[in-house]
Amino acid sequence: MTVLEINGLCKSFGGLQASQSVTLTVPQGGITSLIGPNGAGKTTLFALITGFHTPDSGSVRFLGEDITGLPPEAIAKRGMIRTFQTVQPFAGQTVRENIAVGAHLKIRGRAEALAKAEAVARQVGLGDRLDMDAASLTVAGRKRLEVARALATDPKLILFDEVLAGLNPSEIRDVIPVIHAIRDEGVTILLIEHVMQAVMSLSDYTWVLNQGAIIAEGPPKDVVSDPHVIEAYLGKGMAERIAKREAASA
Ligand SMILES: Nc1ncnc2c1ncn2[C@@H]1O[C@H](COP(=O)(O)OP(=O)(O)OP(=O)(O)O)[C@@H](O)[C@H]1O
């Protein structure tokens, strides 16, 4: 079954076409990744999908329903939530209270929302920091907080925007099992990621954006060796030199 279906999505900022008729699908379950060089339009696409930007044209269907143009909260209530590259904890609030903000999307009562926050905090490895001021969390802790706030909304689909960015290799190794566990609970994941090792080990399928347009799709191991993808990342000259060297050594 298809969870997310994007059709011909376009968005311009002034003269810049940040999203050029993007069409892609995300199947239910599993982890799909969205990669591409800096400025390719990945975050813009997340913003278009989750209601933070309004598309100029095209459509977004979530679980079969046309959600194009709906505001973020209405989309989150339907079960699609995104995280942000830069995590901003609500200062002066504890980790538990920060996460409860996510839980309040669907839960009215304060005690129930705090209980939900506690359960989710344990799930992401923040169980020992529940009463800490969220602003004093390390970068890695803030990333976990962002994951927890998203999980607290009881999502069916989470869009992670560079959830591993800014983490060192050992912190990345610690977060990857958390992402796998979320997937194993039946939540579908679409993630933007620059760390190729993580893309390879996490995702089942990869879409590649360059200059606002999809240029490749497929299993990650095939996509990273696609000449169009190498050219998008390294430029034409370098891609040609690599292809020549590979041909010579074959
Ligand atoms: N609100 C905006 N106003 C004007 N231009 C924007 C806006 N948001 C994004 N852009 C431009 O759209 C293009 C795509 O940006 P976007 O942030 O989506 O790329 P990205 O692939 O997520 O990049 P990165 O990997 O560096 O985060 C860039 O040229 C960016 O400068």
The ligand as a Tripos MOL2 file, in Angstrom:
@<TRIPOS>MOLECULE
LIG
   31    33     1     0     0
SMALL
NO_CHARGES

@<TRIPOS>ATOM
      1 N1         11.8360   30.4450    1.8810 N.pl3     1 LIG1
      2 C1         12.7020   30.5010    0.8560 C.ar      1 LIG1
      3 N2         12.8370   31.6310    0.1290 N.ar      1 LIG1
      4 C2         13.6940   31.6940   -0.9180 C.ar      1 LIG1
      5 N3         14.4610   30.6600   -1.3340 N.ar      1 LIG1
      6 C3         14.3680   29.5100   -0.6440 C.ar      1 LIG1
      7 C4         13.4910   29.3640    0.4780 C.ar      1 LIG1
      8 N4         13.6080   28.1040    0.9510 N.ar      1 LIG1
      9 C5         14.5150   27.4890    0.1670 C.ar      1 LIG1
     10 N5         14.9720   28.3220   -0.7800 N.ar      1 LIG1
     11 C6         15.9470   27.9870   -1.8450 C.3       1 LIG1
     12 O1         15.4530   26.8160   -2.4750 O.3       1 LIG1
     13 C7         16.5450   25.9480   -2.8190 C.3       1 LIG1
     14 C8         16.3320   24.6070   -2.1660 C.3       1 LIG1
     15 O2         16.5490   24.7620   -0.7690 O.3       1 LIG1
     16 P1         16.3470   23.5720    0.2520 P.3       1 LIG1
     17 O3         16.6360   24.0940    1.6180 O.co2     1 LIG1
     18 O4         15.0300   22.9400    0.0260 O.co2     1 LIG1
     19 O5         17.5070   22.5610   -0.2050 O.3       1 LIG1
     20 P2         18.0610   21.2690    0.5450 P.3       1 LIG1
     21 O6         18.2020   20.2080   -0.4850 O.co2     1 LIG1
     22 O7         17.2240   20.9410    1.7180 O.co2     1 LIG1
     23 O8         19.5080   21.7660    1.0140 O.3       1 LIG1
     24 P3         20.4280   21.3300    2.2720 P.3       1 LIG1
     25 O9         20.8450   19.9140    2.0240 O.co2     1 LIG1
     26 O10        21.5670   22.2750    2.2040 O.co2     1 LIG1
     27 O11        19.6040   21.4800    3.5140 O.co2     1 LIG1
     28 C9         17.8220   26.6500   -2.3590 C.3       1 LIG1
     29 O12        18.3770   27.3360   -3.4650 O.3       1 LIG1
     30 C10        17.3190   27.6210   -1.3040 C.3       1 LIG1
     31 O13        18.1700   28.7510   -1.2110 O.3       1 LIG1
@<TRIPOS>BOND
     1     1     2 1
     2     2     3 ar
     3     2     7 ar
     4     3     4 ar
     5     4     5 ar
     6     5     6 ar
     7     6     7 ar
     8     6    10 ar
     9     7     8 ar
    10     8     9 ar
    11     9    10 ar
    12    10    11 1
    13    11    12 1
    14    11    30 1
    15    12    13 1
    16    13    14 1
    17    13    28 1
    18    14    15 1
    19    15    16 1
    20    16    17 2
    21    16    18 1
    22    16    19 1
    23    19    20 1
    24    20    21 2
    25    20    22 1
    26    20    23 1
    27    23    24 1
    28    24    25 2
    29    24    26 1
    30    24    27 1
    31    28    29 1
    32    28    30 1
    33    30    31 1
@<TRIPOS>SUBSTRUCTURE
     1 LIG1         1 GROUP 0 **** ****
